[in-house]
Amino acid sequence: MPDIQELQKICSQVRRDIVRMVHKPQSGHPGGSLGCVEYFVALYFNIMKHNPKSFTIDGKGEDLFFLSNGHISPVFYSTLARSGYFPVKELDTFRMIDSRLQGHPTTHEGLEGVRVASGSLGQGLSVACGAALTKKMNGENTLVYSLHGDGEIQEGQIWEAAMFAAHHKIDNLISAIDYNGRQIDGDTEEVMSLGDIEAKWKAFGWHTMKMNGNNIEEVIFVLNQAKAETGKGKPIMIIMTTEMGQGVDFMMGSHKWHGVAPNDEQLASALSQLEETLGDY
Amino acid sequence: MEKTLPKFVSTEKKDTRSGFGDGLYELGQKNKDVVALCADLTGSLKMDKFEKEFPDRFFQVGIAEANMIGVAAGMTIGGKIPFTGTFANFSTGRVYDQIRQSVAYSGKNVKICASHAGLTLGEDGATHQILEDIGLMKMLPGMTVINPCDYNQTKAATIAIAEHEGPVYLRFGRPKVPVFTDPNQKFEIGKAVMLNEGTDVSIFATGHLVWEALKACEALAEEGINAEVINIHTIKPLDEEAVLASAKKTSCVVTAEEHQYNGGLGESVARVLSKNLPTPMEFVAVNDSFGESGTPEQLMEKYGLSSNAIIKSVKVVLQRK
């Protein structure tokens, strides 16, 4: 298993992949993708038990991950490729015609590592709950992980699922919210204030935790703590504070890079800030 | 012309939703992967027997249909075959995007089972009487759409769809209606059922309108009109071969369904005919309107979905041959 230094190197490469992926088609969502790099790398290179080389939709005997905020597909695709689900060179096809790397993740083109389509927000927590219940019915002690945007929890279905998970004691589920405080139209506090997120999940009957999502050591530590909390009758929600655009100075501190691609000059500037560690695709 | 004798008799009336409930219960006994989810309508959907017998495979989701569809999609990951149950309105329009993304586009093996479809829901009125659900569901790529005609056929269809890999919309209803199909029938998805062979006109009917078509056929025979009646229990994929063979023989067609003209069985049949064999056609369906409160019988008469309406349409289409 890679050590912290190696994980940080993977993070740097994933960030390079993200900005290059959205640059080529001049389309995609770099901001949230960059903010969630440590979380993805920690999950796929340290935390989850999974088999990248023999992917099946059913994933029996494996931990499963569901990306509910599908627009941060660049970080998802890069992590999947870098952990061995499909050839890294395929990242070059992101958002292009005839690609398996659709703008938002889908099972439709048979891309290894994706188990459900997402993009229309608010649906992934329900799906994760269903998959977690099937794990239980199948007698597995594996876990299900899911990630959600903070803006995404404005969708009502999230709270239907929140109530459901607590009622059915889905305690093999570790969800996280990418709490970067930004959404397309501006800061979440301006667009539709989220209030006390942690208190809301607690009130819905979840075990809550917090972490700095841009500190890989902390992410691994808290995810391991979360694993230790499974099997205790409650679903787990991690409020993960991140910086949108993390790692690229001009993309940080604003909502403006939610869904905008860098131009050639901006790409060069971004890449100059991110060390090429594993070789570009 | 030789008179057509009625070949179908019904000695009892039962609701199609009970066919679903009994089919689901039987499935529960023979297929351990079948799981059921319900949004606070267990009694109405007749899912109580399954719930009682297989509590570990039954999931109450409360009044949260969007979540129910998502949970069902997730449950397929790992091999379960989820059957969701609620009213047709809440099974389709309310959760269209959830079905579209998490089920249909994701290719998930979810069976969306919908009761109280159409006007025959009755007194609850138009808020609950969905007449657009067939259209909504048939537009989704990969979705199979089934609307069986009586208790026996609904039970057989429920059992059959568990064997079919892929998303299915199974539509049935609330009222007790005549039982007339074989209790031991083998239900073949996508295969139309010939109920009465005729030469003058083809009546393609689905759901509750199949019995009405048979009644119409009997009355028409009295007048010397020899109607062919075909039960189109699967609207998608449509049995195009059966439609074309019958239309070729009779040269005029009437479709009958408890649904809007727009998006219904009639439009599917019209598409096949206009492309391959343009044929005069009349439609027995709801004419771009919402329903209202009333008894099922009153509503079916008022909105033109009875055997009388079929007879009228047959006479119109015969003039157009």
Interface residues (C-beta under 8 A of the other chain):
Chain A: I57 D58 G59 K60 L64 F66 T106 T107 H108 R115 V116 A117 S118 G119 S120 G122 Q123 G124 L125 S126 V127 A128 C129 G130 A131 A132 L133 T134 K135 M137 N138 E140 G156 Q157 E160 A161 M163 F164 H167 H168
Chain B: V35 D56 R57 F59 V61 G62 A64 A66 N67 M68 I69 G70 V71 A72 A73 G74 M75 T76 I77 G78 G79 K80 P82 D97 Q98 R100 Q101 S102 Y105 S106 G107 K108
